[in-house]
């Protein structure tokens, strides 16, 4: 269970704090589903998901790990809280004419500078600000057209929210990081 692994890795108090702040690292990509990647030159990507699409995000992380890609999985528990924290940090820098600091709630989660793939079964732009906040390239994936009907699997495929499309999004994000 990824959540139990996160609780063991982070400890109950830190995990609770991060969940309430809006995000936590669900999976450390250096050890995904029994695949340990110790290669210091291995490519690194952050798969950032929220809500019902997390099983597809976890599957994509496993597929990437099997190909030697370190894919950290970040679970966004509250996009609004996380965005608000970033905006407060940014606005403080603007008001004081100083360089804004790295947003506090994001600091312990994104410990490695790496491209980001955000995955949301809502509008892709809902988390498209993360790349700007972290100063990294980002591929934002989500639902940008409406009116389709079908099974969840069919709709995820139509909107590129299936595991294979997420893997391709990660490879695209890694190619942007040159």
C-alpha positions, 0 to 999 in steps of 0.5 A, a space after each residue: 500500500 503506497 500510503 502506508 509506505 509513505 507513512 512509514 517513510 515520513 512518519 505520522 506527524 510529518 505526513 499529516 502536516 503535509 496532507 493538510 498543507 495540500 500535498 505529500 510524496 506518496 511514492 519515492 521513485 528511487 524505490 517503486 514497487 520493489 524496483 530500486 534505482 540507484 543510478 545517480 544519472 537516471 532521469 527523474 520526473 515528478 508525477 503529480 496527481 490528484 483525485 480518482 486518477 491516482 491508480 493510473 499515476 501509480 501504474 505509470 510510475 511502475 512502468 517508468 521505474 521498469 525503464 530506469 526512470 525515477 518517477 516520484 509520485 506526489 499526491 495533491 490533497 488540496 490544489 487550492 491550499 497549495 496554490 494559495 500558499 504559493 500565491 502568498 509567498 509570491 505576493 510577499 516577494 512582490 510587496 517587499 520587492 524581494 526575491 520570493 522564497 521557494 514555497 514552504 509547502 512544496 519544499 519538502 516534497 520536491 527535493 529534486 529539481 526535475 520536470 513535472 507532469 501534472 495529472 488531473 481528471 479535471 481541467 489540465 490548467 488547474 495544476 499548470 502553475 506548478 512548473 512556474 512555482 518550481 521553476 521546472 518544465 511541466 506537462 499538464 494533463 487533464 480534461 480540456 474538452 467536454 461532452 464525451 461519454 463512456 466508461 472511465 477507462 474509455 474517457 481516460 484514454 480519450 483524455 490521455 489520462 491512462 497509464 500509457 499516456 502518463 508515461 508518454 507525458 513523462 517522457 515529453 517532460 524529460 525531453 523539455 528538461 535540456 
